[in-house]
């Protein structure tokens, strides 16, 4: 892993699915940009527990021909189990780092990645591999988190922990948003060999009935387990209350509505 303040993706694989309903708008926009069709060979890099590959497989049904790859064995096992439970054919999940794809050059019609590129050990190499395996004329789409100031929930966590923990244990805000500037992302794409692409900024909201519902999800998913485990248990309530203060500014009509931004890059090879 590129930084020890990231969650242990292998360990929290099953729990990460708690976030999937909240990330669904991103998947929808990404799949629209990918414009995949029946009969095409498709790869999903850093697929995690299987999204958006599983959603696409459901849409294509028996015409699906999809491979999802992820470096965390726990994530791959979770994705495989969901594919079996859903009776999905034409989709498989493999344990494989995005930086070292074991596929021939120009072997996929479509390639996608949702919120994975910036977390790779080597984002440039991952993008190069993504570009390598796409056929000439093939299409790709990838989403990365936006600028630090637009990643609201991780900003809250950063503020809550910055005076409680040493810098090497702070939440991974810098890593998560490292490609959030459109010019930075564009420069890396060009460096990795991409020539024809479009980058757009999109907003979506996490929505909860209450702050308690949001905090319960945060705790259950263990996204901040590294940080909370580094604090005495009696300080956990103080962190919760501090974040509640930040969240109070985002209550709309009795609901907690938390805005986030991401960049969507798409194009043809």
N, C-alpha and C positions, 0 to 999 in steps of 0.2 A: 504494500500500500504506500502511496506517496507521502502520507503524513499520518502520524499516530493519533491525531485528533479526529480523524474521520471515524465514523462508526465501523465496527467490525462487520462488514457486509456478509461474511460467511455465517456469522452467528445470528444476525437479526433477520435472516432471509424470510422466514415465515411471518415475522412481525412487520416487515416492511410493507406487506400487502395492505395493512391498515390505511396506508396513504393513497392507495391506488384510486379510490373514488375521487379524491381531491385533485389528482393529477390527470384525470380523464380528459379535461378540456385540451390539455397539451397534446395528448395522444391523438385526439380527433384532428387538430390542426396539422400535426405532423403527417398523419396518414393522408389527409387531403393534399398536402404538398407532394407527398411521395407518388401519388397517382398510380398505385400498383394495380395490375390486372391479373385475371386468371391465366395460368400457364406460365407466368414469369417466375424466375428463380430469385428469391429475396433473402437478404441477410439482415439480421437485427444485431448490432454490436452492443456490448455491455447491456445485454437484455435483462439482467436482473432476474426477477421472478417471472419473466415472460412477457412483459408489456413493452411496446404495443404489438409484439408479434402474435400473441394469442388473439387479440381483438381482430387483427387482420386475417388470421387463419379462420376465425368464425365467419367472417364476411365472405371469404373465397370458398369456404366449405371444401368439397372434395377436390377442387382445383388448386388448392394451396400447395406451394412448394417453398417452404420457409425454413431457414436455419437461424436459430438464436444462439449466440455465444456469450459467455461471461467467464471471468477469471475466478469467481468465487464458487466453489463446489456446492455450498449450501443454496445459493441462488439457483444454480442449474437444477439441483434436485427438486426444489420447489416448483420450478417451471415445468419440469418433466411430469411431476405429479398432477399438475393442473391440466396439462395436455391430455394425460390419460383419463383423468376424471371427466373431462369434457368430451371424450370420445373423438378428439380431433385427429384427423389424419393429414398427412402432408406437412407436418411440422415436427422438427426435432430440436433439441437443445444440447449443446456441447460445452464442456468446460475448456475454455480457450481464451487467452488474453487477446484483446483487440489488436495489440501491437505485433502479434505473431499469428496471423491467420493461416491455417493449414489448408488453404484452398488455392487452386490454380488462378493465375492472372486472368482477368476478364471472364469470370465464371458466373457473375450475378447480374440480373437485369435491374435490380433495385437494392439499395443499401440504406439503412436508417440507424439512428442512435438517439435515444431520448435521455438527456441529462447524464451522459456517460463520458463524453470526450474529455471534459475538464478534470475528471477524477482519475484519468489514466496515469500510469507512471510516466509515460511519454506521449502526451497528446499529439504532437506532430507525427510521431511514428504511427500512432493509431489512425490518424487521418490519412497518412500515406497508404497504409494497408487497406483502408476503406476504399480509397481511390483505385488502388491496384486491382482489386477483385471485381470492380464494376466494369461491365462491358462498354466499349465505345458507344456513345449514344444512350447508355443507361442513365438512370436517375438516382439521386441521393437526397436525403433530407435528414437534418440533425438539429436538435434543440439543446441549448445551453442556458444556464441561468444568466440573468442580466447583471447590470452593475450592482456593486455592494449595497448602495442605498435603496435599490428596488427589491432586494431580497429581505422582506420585512421580518419574517419569523427568525431568520438566522441573525439579523441585526439585533433583535431583542435578546437573543441568547448571548451574543457577543458582549453586549452592554452589561448583562447580568453576571457574566463570569469574569470579565476583564480585570476587576479589582479583587476577585476571590481566588484566582488561579494564576500560575505563572504563564507567560506567553506561549510556551510550548504545549500547553493544555487548553488553549482557547478554542472555541468552535472553529471549524474550517471555513470561515467566511471567505478568506482570501483565495483559497483553492476553488471553492464552489463558484465564485464569481470571476475567476481569473480570465475567462474569455467573454465576459459580459459586455465589454465595449465593442461595438460593431467594427471599428477600425482594427482592433486587436484580433478579432476573429477573422476578419477578411485577410489580414496579413498572414496569419497562420495557414489559412486555407490555400493562399497562393504559394506559400513556401512548401506546402505539402503536395503541390501539383494541380490544384483545382484552378480552373480558368473561368468557367461560366457558372456564376452562382448569384443568388439574390439573398440578401439578409434583411429580415424584417423583425421589428420589435413588437411583441405581443404582451398583453396583460391578461392575467386571470386571477381569480380570488379564491382563497380558502374561505369557506363559510361554515360557521358553527352556531348552534343554538345558544351557546354560552361560553364563557372563558373556561369554566370547569370542563366542558366537553373537549375543548382544544387541549388543555393541559393533560387530561386523562389519555388522549391519543398520543401526545408527545411522550408521556411516561411509558405507555404500553408498547410503543414501537421501539423504544430504547435508542432513539436517534442521538440523544445527548447522554447516553450511559457513561461514556468515558469521562465527561465533565462532572456529572453528578457523583460518580463513584469516587472521584478525587476529593470530594468535600465530606466533612462530617455530616451525618444524617440530619442533625438538627438545623443545618443550613439549607437543606433542600426546600423547606417551607419559605425561607427568606427569598430564595431564588424565584419560587413560584409566585410570591407576592409582588416581587419587583417586576417580573414579566407581566403580571396582571395590570400593573400601573401603566405600562406601555400599551397594552391591549385596549385599555379603556378608551383611547382616542379613536378606536376603530369599530365601535359599536354603532350599528345602523338599524334603527327600528327594532331594537331589542335583540339583534343578532350580531355576532362577531364576524366582520367581513374584512379579511386580511389580503391586501393587494400584493401581487408579485409580478415581475416582468421576466420574460425570457426572450432569447433571440432564436429565430428559426432561419437556418441557412439551407437552401435547396437549389438544385440545378441539374444540368445534364453534363455527362462526361464527354 
